[in-house]
Amino acid sequence: MNNPTMRTFFLSSNLQQSILKIARNTALVLALSSSASLYAENLDQVVAVVGESAILQSDLEQASSVFQEQMRSQGQQVPPAPVLRKQVLEQLILRQAQVEQVRRLGVKPSETELNQAVLSIAKQQGAENLEEFQRGLDSQRAGSYERLRTQVAEDLSVNRLRQQQVMSRIQVSERDIDNFLNSPQGQAALGSQVHVLHLRVSPKSQATEANVVNETANAVRSALAKNDNIKEIAEQNSNDQVVVQGADMGTRALSDIPADLAARISGIEVGQTTELINAKDGIHVLKLLERSADAKKALVPQYFTRHILIQPSEVVSPADAKQQIDQIYSRLQQGADFQEMAATYSSDTGSARNGGSLDWVSPGVMVPEFEKVMTSTAVGQISQPFQTQYGWHILTVENQRQMDMTEEYQRRMAKQILSERQFDAELDGWLRQVRAEAYVDIKDPSLKDADAQANSTQPTTEPSTDSNTEN
């Protein structure tokens, strides 16, 4: 077994924005749900087949209404109905092609992730909890809450598929990292302290239109580019629809700032402002006032850890695994040698060969249950049996140290910045591939141009219909 407790992942801020977009778009779909039933009653005929799924006329009409509503709320001109319907159909085809892959690969969110996403939508709609939200939706139309959960689960699954597929296409070599770290931009970004001004623009109520927030955010960014008086900027741009709040973040190490924000700051020069940064709590903009050398070290506690794992299998039931780990623990308490017991009984054959050794382990590497026990076990002590998703464990911490991880942190940060740069291009390439490989049969002759256009030069990245999409 290759250390099953290891968990390493990278989540692009582009994907985080996309996940936030789920809630906003789904909320707008909810607002149109009353008309959806009318569409379904009168217009249910197949307009396109994608893989093993059909896109109905009701799907197309409802999605077109959503796009129209979003464009109007942003002050954009709505294209003629035939053009809009073709554009919307292409996006439905692209989405369904991704859903087909989700189903084929068995990608799905956990119940916890799904509940958190639905709760976020519930709070945007003024509900305090899922139960209240469900009652409100189902009182308007029976089954609405379950349909919403299905839609959100699908959206989360599509985003997870994108994360897996796009990140696997991004290649950042050690040489790329070295070159970046040796460049003036890399040295400025990763070896510095920064003095940053921060302004946030948020709606005063749910009645505030998204385009009003966006316009105010652009005005704030323009003012911040010329003026460092954040109090004055906040007062001049706040009104009865939006709230502008400002703060001087002071001078701090770049490593103390969240990685996605640090990546934005690293790409600008002193005196410049970032592009608008969208988040759940509003639109943010930062201004870099000063950058200086950072002598601060990234010291990380490490634990020299051994463990014994008893993993349930076809021949070892969960009950038998628990009984076996308890017996091992009893023998250790009576003086049995930990390394010998690990070599004899542990299911983790990789570490068992070394007496259960996992070597030096840093926080954030192991699954939370393992890390919690590891960091709370005194040096020289043996933990009680505990369970993770991989089975039952016993661990011992033989030593502890503070390790200078400054170089490792800088390399991780550099890799994240370089990966961010590649993400959009790789996402576009992957979406083009998904669309090209999908089986699509457009039944409505008036929509045939959508298929021809998609197979020629039309970009397959989904157009922004969200007012909070980054500039």
N, C-alpha and C positions, 0 to 999 in steps of 0.2 A: 504494500500500500504506500502511495506517495504522499505521505503526510496529509491525511484527509482534512485536517483542521485548518489548513492554509486557505486564506481568502484574500485575493488581490483583485481589485477592479479599478477601472477608471470611468467616470461618468462625465461626459462632456457637458459643459454649460449649455451648449446648443440643445442637447437632449433634455436638460432640466427645463429650458424654456419651452420645449415642445410638450413636456408633461404638464407644465402650468397651463399651456394653451388648451389642453384637454378639458380642464375644468371650465374655462371661459366659453369654449365652443359648445360643450355639452349643456351648459346653463342656458345658452341661447336656443339650443334645440328644445329644451324644456319649455321655454317661453312660447315656442311655436307648436307645442304638442297637441293643442286643441285642434289646429288645422290639419295635423298629420292624419287623424282618423278620417277626415273628409277626403283628403287625397287618396287614402288607401281604399275608401269605399268606391270612389268614382274612377280611379285611374290605374287600378292594379293590372297592368299588363307588362310583359317583359320587354325592356328596351335594349338590354345587353346581357350577355352571358360571359362570366369570367371564371375560368376553371370549372368548378362544379357548383358555382353559385350564380344566382340571377340578380340583376339590378332592375327593380320595378320602376314603372312610371311614377308611382307615389314616392319612391326614394329620390328620384331625380327632381320632382317638383318641390319636395320639402327641402332638399339640400339647396336648390336654387333660391328658395325663400330665405334660408339662413344666410347665404352669400349676399343677397340683396340687402338684407337687414344690416349686416356687418359693414358693407360698403357705404350705405347711407349714414350709418353712425359715425363713420370716419370722414364724411364729407366727400367721398369719392363718387365719380360719375358711374352709374350703373350701365354696362354695355347693353345693346339691344338684346331682347329675349333669346333669339336663336343663337347668338354668339355666346351669351351667358350659359345657356343650356349645354352647349358643346364643351365649354370649358369646365363646367361642373361635372359633366359626365366623365370627362377624362380624369378628373380627380377621384371620382367614385371608382372608376376602373383601377386606378393606381392603388387606391386604398384596398380594394377587394383583392387585388393580386397579392398584397402584403398579408392580408388576413388568411388567404389560402396557404401561404407559407407558414404562418403561425400555427394553423391547424395541422399542417403536415408534420411540422417539427415538434409539436406538443408544447409550444411556449405559452406560459400563462403566469399571471402574478399570484403571489401568496394571498391568502385571505386577509392578512394584516395590511398588506399594501393596498388591496382593493378597498378595504374599509377606510383607510386613511384618505385615499383619493376621493371617495364618495363623501366623506365627512367634510373635506375641503369645499366641495360643491355645496353641501348642505349649509355650511356657515356663510358662504357667499349669498345664499338665498334667505338667510336670516334664521335658520334652524339651529338649535343648540346641540342636537345629537341626531343620530341616525333614526331612532324610533320616531322622533317628532317629524323628521324629514319624510319618512316613509308614509306616515299618516297623512301629511299634507299632500303629497303627490297622488297617493291612491284615492284620496277623497275627490280629487279632480277628475281622475280617470283610472279605473281599476287596472292594476298591473304596471302602472307607470314606473314605480320604484324598481321593480325587477328588471324592466327593460333598460332603465338607466344603468343599473349595475352591470348588465350584460354589455352595454355600450362602453362603459368605462373600462371594464376588464379587457375588452377587445382593444381599446386604445392603448392601455398599458402594455398589453402583449405585443402590439405592433412596435411600440417604442423600445421594448426590450429586444425584440428581433433586430431592430435597427442598430441598437447599441452593440449587440453581438456581432452582426455582420459587418458593420462599418468599421468598428474598432479592429476587427481581424484583418481589414484591408490596409489599415494605417501602419506604415513601417517607419519607425524611428530608430536608426542604428546608433551604436555607441559612438561612431565617428560623427554623426549628426549632432549628438549631444556635446561631444568635445568641441566641435566647431562653434556651436552656439555659445558655450561657456567661455570660449576664448575671444568671442566677438565683443565689441564695445557694448552692444545692446544686452548681451547675455551677462556681462560683468555688471552692468548698471542694474539689470533686473534682479539678479540673484544675490549679489553681494552688497546689499545696501539697506539703509534705513530711508524711509520716505515720510514726508510731511504732507498730509492730504486733507483737503476740504471736501465735505460730503453734503450733498443736498438730496432730499427725497420729495417727490411730488406724488400725492395720493388723493383719491376722490374723498369728498366729505361724506357722501352717501352713495347708496346704490343707484340713485337717480342720476348721478353725474355721468354724462356721456363720455365714452372712451376718447373721442377725438378732442374733447376739452382738456382732459388730462394730458394727452399727447402734445397739444399745442402749448400748454403751460410748461411742460417739461422742456420743449425746444426753446422757449423763451428764457427759461431758467439757465439752460446750458449756454445760450448766447450771452446772457448777463454775466455768468460766472467766468466766461472766457475773458471778459474785460475788467471784472471787479472781484476783489477778494472779500468784500464785505458780505458775508453770507446772511447775516441778520437783516441787512437792508434788502437783499435779493428776496429773502423769504417773505418779508413784510410786503414788498411791492407786488409780488406775484400770487400771494394767497388771496382768496376771495370766498364768496358764499358757496362755491362749487368745489374748490380744490384747497388742499392744505399743503404748504411748502415748509419743510423743516430742514434746518441746516445745523451742521456740527463741524467743529475743527477737530479732526481725529488726532492731531498732534504728530509728533515724530515717533515712529515705531518701526520695528524690523519688518521687512517684507514677509518674512516667514510667519509673523503673527497675524497676518491678514489672510482671510479665506482665499484659497488657491485661485478660484475663478475671478475674484476681484484683483488679486495680485497679478494675475496674467494680463488683465486689462491695463493696470497701472504700469506694468513693465513695458508696455508697447508705446507709451507716450513720453514726450520730453517735458522737462521742467517748464511750468507755465501753461501747459496744455490741459484740456479737459478730455475725459473719456467720452465715447459715444453713450447714448442713453442705455442704461442697464435695467432690464425689466425683471421684476421680482413679484412675489405674491403680495407684498405690502406696498407696492407702488413702483414708480420709475425713479431710478437713482442716477446721479451724475457725480463724478469725482474730478477734482482738480489737483494736479501734482505741483506743490509749491517748492519742494526741495528734495534732493536725493544726496545721501552721504554714505560713506563707508560704514559697514556694520561689522563690529568686532564680536558680536554675540555668537556664541556657539550653540548649536542644536544638540543639547545633551539629552539622551534618551535612556531610561532605565532598561536594563536587560536582565534576563533570568536564565541561568543555566539549569535546564529542566529535563527530567526524565519522566516517562509515563508508561503505563501499562494499559492497553486497550483490549477489551473483550467485546467483539463485534458480533451481533446476531447474524445468523446466516441460515441457509436451508437446513443445516443440521444442528444449529444452536438457536433455540427459541429465545425470545426476549427474556422470559422468566429464567431460563437456564443461564443466560449471560449475566443476569443480575446475581444469581446464586453463585456463579463462578467468581465474579469480582469480589463478592463478600467473603468468600473463602480465601482468596488471595490476600485481601486486606487483613483478615484475621491472622494469617501466617506472617505477614509483615509486622504486625503488632507484636508477635511473639519472637521477632528477631530474625526472620528470614531475610536474605540478601536481596535488595531491590533489583539489582542488575541481573542476578540469576533468575529471579521470578519473571522479569520482563523477557529475557532471552527464551525462557521455557514456554510462557503462556500468552504473551502479547500477540494480538492479531495484526498489529502494525509491524510487519516483517522488516520494513526498512530500518526502523529505530531499534527493533528487538535485537538485531545483529550487534548493536552497540550498547546493549544493556538498557534499552529504552531511551537512549539519549536523543534529544531534539536540539542539542547544542544551545547556543545563546539565542533566546527568543525575545523579540521586541514587542511592545504593545501594538495592537492593530493587526498582527499577523494571524493570530488564532481566532477561532469562533468565540463569540462573547462568553459563553458558558465556561470554556476552557480558560480564557484570559482572566475571568473573575476569580477562579480558584487559584490560578497561578500567582496572581499579584497579591492575594491575601494569605498565601501560605508562607510561613516563616522559613528562612534558610535552615536546612537540615531536618525539616519536618516532612511528614507524609500526609497527604490530604486524605479525607474520607472519599469513598467512591462517589462519583458524580456522573451525570449523563449528558451527552451531547447528541447531535443528529447522527453521529457515527457509531455510537455505542456507549459502553460504560468505561470510565477511566479512573485510574489512580495516578497521581503525580507527586513528585518530590522536587523541591528547588534546592540545588546543591550550592549555588552561589548567586550573587547579585552584583551588578556594577552599573556605573553611569558611562555610557558610550558616546563619544563625540561622533554624531551622525551628520555633521554639517555638509560634508561632501555628498553623502547619500541623498540628503534632502535637496541639495542643489541640483543633483542629476534628475531626481524625480520631478522637480519643478520644471526643469528644462524640457524634460520629455512631455510633460503636460502642455506646456506652451507650444511646442512643436506639433503635438498631436492636434491641438485646437486649430492650428493653422491648416492642417490637412483635412479636418473633419468635413467641412462643407463640400469640398470637391469630391471626396470619397462618397459622401451621402448621395450627391447628385449622380455619380457614376453607378452606384448600387441601385438607385431607383430606376435609372435607365435600363439596367440589366433586368430588373424584376419585370418592368413593363414589356420589354422585348421578348422575354421568355414566357409571358403569360398567354394562355389561350383566351382570346377575346373574340366574341361574335356579336356585333352591334346589329340589333334587329330593326331598329327604326331608321329608315333610309335618310331621313332629314338630319340624322346625327352621324352619318357615316364619315363626315369630314373629320370628326374627332379622332377616329381610328387612324385615318390616313396621316393626319397632322402629327399624331403621337409617334408614328413609325418613321417620321422624317426628321424634322429638326426641332420640334418643340421640347424644351427642357421638361424633365419629369419631376423636378423638385416642386413641391406644392406651393402655389402662390400664397402670399400672405393675405389672409382675410381677417387678420387679428390686429387690432389697433395697437396692441402692446408688443408687437414683434419688433425686434431690434432694428435700428436704422443701419 
